Amino acid sequence: MNGKYSADILAQCELNEVKNHKAKNLSGGYKRRLNIAIALVKKPEVLFLDEPTVGIDPESRAVIIRLLESFKLQGKTLLFTSHMLDEVEKICDDIIVFRDGKAQMNEKHQQENILLTVRFNQSPDNLDFLTIYEQSANNTYQIVLNSPEALAAQLQQLTQVAHQIININYSANSVERIYNHTQAPK
């Protein structure tokens, strides 16, 4: 391995400040980064990572997430397992969630689950159509919709009380929310 390439790996993994330390003396976060640096020596196109950020300090976690994002931009394929659903959602293009050893959910589930949140300036006059919503906070209601058409229909309904609305927000539902609100397979 040439010296320039190894120096690039050390810099990329933010290991320069500890490059002269023995691995056994490094913190858990630095050891994780060192593991990734070692994997990069062979210039892989696919990286397999098993919970790369579990049990490490926030600074090392941020470094590793930046690394994974940069690998993705370089065109590398990342396959990793994690219980940190927020980081999976941030980094991954395709997601498969397993529960009890069975595939429970994939990215398509997330795209089909649109979270609509509506905040009113006061309790709305017409509560009839809001009965299908879940009240998440004072004067704030949420509903999970399964298609863009369902979203359009709800937005049309909300025009009836538009004068009372402070804020409307809709987005793909989070992987964690879907996971927590989905029944385990039988």
C-alpha positions in Angstrom: 0.0 0.0 0.0 1.4 3.4 -0.9 2.0 6.0 1.8 -0.2 8.6 0.1 -3.2 6.2 0.1 -2.7 5.3 3.8 -2.4 9.0 4.7 -5.6 9.7 2.8 -7.4 6.9 4.7 -6.2 8.3 8.0 -7.3 11.8 7.1 -10.7 10.6 5.8 -11.3 8.6 9.0 -10.1 11.5 11.1 -7.4 9.4 12.7 -4.3 11.7 12.2 -4.2 12.8 15.8 -3.9 9.2 17.1 -1.9 7.6 14.2 1.0 6.9 16.5 -1.0 5.3 19.3 -1.5 1.6 19.8 -4.9 0.4 18.9 -5.4 -1.2 22.3 -5.1 2.3 23.9 -7.7 4.0 21.7 -11.2 4.9 22.8 -14.1 2.9 21.4 -14.9 5.6 18.9 -11.4 5.7 17.5 -11.4 1.9 17.4 -14.5 1.9 15.2 -12.9 4.5 12.9 -9.8 2.4 12.8 -11.9 -0.7 11.8 -13.3 1.3 8.9 -9.9 2.5 7.9 -8.6 -1.0 7.8 -11.6 -2.1 5.7 -10.7 0.7 3.2 -7.2 -0.6 2.6 -8.4 -3.1 0.0 -10.5 -0.4 -1.8 -13.8 -2.2 -1.5 -16.8 -1.3 -3.5 -19.1 -2.8 -0.9 -18.7 -2.2 2.9 -20.5 -4.4 5.4 -20.9 -2.7 8.8 -22.5 -4.2 11.9 -23.9 -1.4 14.1 -21.0 0.9 13.3 -22.1 3.6 15.8 -23.4 1.7 18.8 -21.9 2.5 22.1 -19.6 5.3 21.0 -19.4 9.0 21.9 -21.5 11.6 19.9 -18.4 13.1 18.2 -17.2 9.7 16.8 -20.8 8.9 15.8 -20.9 12.1 13.8 -17.6 11.3 12.1 -18.7 7.8 11.2 -22.0 9.0 9.8 -20.1 11.6 7.7 -17.8 8.8 6.5 -20.7 6.6 5.5 -22.3 9.5 3.7 -19.1 10.2 1.8 -18.7 6.6 0.9 -22.2 6.7 -0.5 -21.3 9.8 -2.6 -18.3 7.9 -3.9 -20.6 5.2 -5.2 -19.8 2.6 -2.7 -22.5 0.2 -1.6 -23.1 0.1 2.2 -24.8 -2.8 3.9 -25.2 -2.2 7.6 -27.3 -3.3 10.5 -28.3 -0.9 13.2 -30.9 -0.3 15.9 -30.4 3.4 15.3 -33.3 3.9 12.9 -32.7 7.7 12.6 -29.2 7.1 11.1 -30.5 4.2 8.9 -33.1 6.6 7.5 -30.6 9.4 7.0 -28.0 7.2 5.2 -29.8 4.4 3.4 -31.6 4.4 0.1 -33.2 1.0 0.7 -34.4 -0.1 4.1 -35.5 -3.5 5.3 -36.6 -3.7 8.9 -36.7 -7.1 10.6 -38.8 -8.0 13.6 -38.7 -11.5 15.0 -36.5 -12.6 12.2 -39.0 -11.6 9.5 -38.9 -8.7 7.1 -41.4 -6.3 8.5 -41.1 -3.2 6.4 -39.1 -1.8 3.5 -38.6 1.7 2.0 -41.9 1.4 0.1 -43.8 1.3 3.4 -42.2 4.6 4.4 -43.1 6.2 1.0 -46.7 5.0 1.4 -47.0 6.4 4.9 -47.3 10.2 4.7 -47.5 12.0 8.1 -49.8 15.0 8.0 -49.6 17.4 10.9 -52.0 20.3 11.3 -51.8 22.9 14.1 -54.7 25.2 14.8 -54.7 28.5 16.6 -57.4 27.2 18.9 -59.6 24.1 19.1 -61.1 23.9 15.6 -64.9 24.6 15.1 -65.5 21.5 12.9 -64.1 18.5 14.8 -66.2 16.0 12.7 -63.6 15.3 10.0 -60.8 15.4 12.6 -62.1 12.3 14.4 -59.8 10.2 12.2 -56.8 12.2 13.3 -54.7 11.6 16.4 -54.3 14.6 18.7 -50.6 14.9 19.3 -50.5 18.1 21.3 -52.8 20.9 22.3 -54.6 22.0 19.0 -52.2 19.8 17.0 -53.5 16.8 15.0 -51.8 14.1 13.0 -52.8 11.4 10.6 -50.8 8.8 8.6 -52.0 8.6 5.0 -51.2 5.9 2.5 -51.0 7.8 -0.8 -50.5 11.2 -2.3 -54.2 11.1 -3.3 -55.3 10.6 0.3 -53.1 13.6 1.2 -54.7 15.7 -1.4 -58.2 14.7 -0.1 -57.3 15.7 3.4 -55.8 19.0 2.3 -59.0 19.7 0.4 -61.0 18.9 3.6 -58.8 21.3 5.6 -59.8 24.2 3.4 -63.0 24.2 5.4 -61.1 25.4 8.5 -58.2 27.2 6.8 -58.8 30.4 8.7 -58.0 28.5 12.0 -54.8 26.8 10.8 -51.5 28.0 11.9 -49.3 25.4 10.3 -49.6 22.3 8.0 -46.7 19.9 7.6 -46.5 16.7 5.7 -43.6 14.4 5.1 -42.7 10.7 4.6 -43.3 9.0 7.9 -40.2 8.2 9.8 -38.9 4.6 9.8 -39.0 4.6 13.6 -42.7 5.8 13.8 -43.8 3.2 11.2 -41.8 0.4 13.1 -43.4 1.4 16.4 -46.9 1.5 15.0 -46.8 -1.6 12.9 -47.8 -5.0 14.4 -45.2 -7.7 14.5 -45.9 -10.4 11.8 -47.7 -13.5 13.0 
